[in-house]
Amino acid sequence: MRVFLGSDHAGFELKQHLIGWLSANGHEPVDCGPEVYDAVDDYPPFVLRAAERTAAEPGSFGIVLGGSGNGEAMAANKVKGIRAALVWSEDIARLAREHNDANVISIGARQHDLDTATRFVEVFLATPYSDEERHTRRIGMLADYETTGKLPPLP
């Protein structure tokens, strides 16, 4: 499976580690940058590229990384068609896929060691979407809002 990765300086080491792990586990990582460590770089150019490429290629996934993962999730979610989840546990990684059909995982590299963060990615990529009607309905509401800007009706 193709996986697009983007980070900033805080996520650079984890990104490099995950590129190796993804390759070793039969995935096709695509590095959207940065190519070199720069202590003062900004995450939006790299994260937005990873998110855009993920959205443009159905069936692919994205991984965005920063110090906390918050800004990276926010940036990725600006891209139409992206459902980025900030993940801080294996359970959240599983639920992001199972219930929300998330296609991008955001991880705070300063919040987790390499093994723990890698496990989040492993769980995220291995978990299928449940395809339950209630989850599909909710995702549809968000997609409709993203396209039209109209709020869903209240129950």
C-alpha positions in Angstrom: 0.0 0.0 0.0 1.2 3.5 -0.8 1.8 5.8 2.2 2.6 9.5 1.9 4.6 11.0 4.7 5.2 14.6 5.7 6.6 16.2 8.8 8.4 19.1 10.3 11.7 19.2 12.2 10.2 17.6 15.3 8.8 14.7 13.4 11.8 14.3 11.0 13.5 11.4 12.9 10.2 9.5 13.3 9.5 10.0 9.6 12.8 8.6 8.6 12.3 5.6 10.9 8.8 5.0 9.6 10.0 5.1 5.9 12.3 2.2 6.7 9.6 0.3 8.7 7.0 0.7 6.0 9.5 -0.5 3.3 10.5 -3.5 5.4 6.8 -4.4 5.9 5.8 -4.4 2.2 4.4 -0.9 1.9 5.5 1.9 -0.5 6.4 5.0 1.5 6.5 8.3 -0.4 8.5 11.0 1.4 6.8 14.4 0.9 9.5 16.1 3.0 11.4 17.5 4.5 14.4 15.9 2.8 16.9 17.2 5.4 16.6 18.2 9.0 16.0 21.9 9.5 15.4 23.0 13.1 13.2 26.0 12.0 11.2 24.6 9.1 7.4 24.8 8.9 5.1 21.8 8.7 2.4 23.1 6.3 4.2 22.7 3.0 5.2 19.1 3.8 1.9 18.0 5.5 -0.3 19.6 2.9 1.6 17.8 0.1 1.3 14.5 1.9 -2.5 15.1 2.4 -3.1 16.2 -1.2 -1.3 13.2 -2.6 -3.3 10.9 -0.2 -6.6 12.5 -1.3 -5.7 12.2 -5.0 -5.0 8.5 -4.7 -7.9 6.5 -3.3 -6.8 3.5 -1.2 -3.6 5.2 -0.1 -2.8 6.5 3.4 -1.0 9.4 4.9 1.2 9.9 7.9 1.9 13.4 9.2 4.2 14.1 12.1 5.2 16.9 14.3 6.0 17.7 17.9 2.4 17.3 19.2 0.7 16.2 15.9 -2.0 18.8 16.5 -1.0 21.3 13.9 -0.3 18.6 11.4 -3.8 17.1 11.9 -5.3 20.5 11.4 -3.3 21.2 8.3 -4.1 17.8 6.7 -7.8 18.2 7.5 -7.9 21.4 5.4 -7.5 19.2 2.3 -10.7 18.1 0.7 -11.3 14.4 1.2 -8.9 14.0 4.1 -10.0 12.6 7.4 -6.9 13.0 9.6 -6.9 11.6 13.2 -4.6 12.7 15.9 -3.6 9.3 17.4 -2.1 8.9 20.9 -3.0 5.2 21.6 -3.5 1.9 19.8 -7.2 2.1 20.6 -7.5 5.5 19.0 -5.6 4.3 15.9 -8.0 1.4 15.6 -11.1 3.5 16.1 -9.9 6.2 13.7 -10.0 3.6 10.9 -12.9 1.4 12.1 -15.4 4.2 12.9 -14.1 7.2 11.0 -12.5 5.7 7.9 -9.5 8.0 8.6 -7.0 8.1 5.7 -4.3 10.1 7.5 -2.8 9.4 10.9 -1.2 12.3 12.8 1.3 11.5 15.6 3.2 13.8 18.0 6.8 12.6 17.7 7.7 14.3 21.0 4.9 12.5 22.8 5.9 8.8 22.0 9.0 6.7 21.5 9.7 5.2 18.1 8.4 1.8 19.0 5.1 3.1 20.3 4.5 5.5 17.4 5.4 2.6 15.0 2.8 0.4 16.7 0.2 3.2 16.2 0.9 3.2 12.5 0.9 -0.6 12.3 -2.6 -0.8 14.0 -3.9 2.1 11.8 -2.8 0.5 8.5 -4.0 -3.0 9.5 -7.5 -1.9 10.6 -10.3 -1.9 8.0 -13.2 0.5 8.0 -16.2 -1.2 9.6 -18.6 -0.1 6.8 -21.4 0.2 9.4 -24.3 2.3 8.2 -24.2 4.7 11.1 -20.5 5.5 10.5 -21.0 5.8 6.8 -23.9 8.2 7.4 -21.8 10.4 9.6 -18.9 10.4 7.3 -21.3 11.3 4.5 -22.6 14.3 6.5 -19.0 15.6 6.9 -18.3 15.1 3.2 -21.5 16.9 2.2 -20.6 19.8 4.5 -17.0 19.9 3.0 -18.5 20.2 -0.5 -21.5 22.4 0.1 -20.8 24.3 3.3 -24.4 23.5 4.4 -24.9 22.2 7.9 -26.6 18.8 8.3 -30.2 19.0 9.6 -30.7 18.6 13.3 -32.4 15.4 14.4 
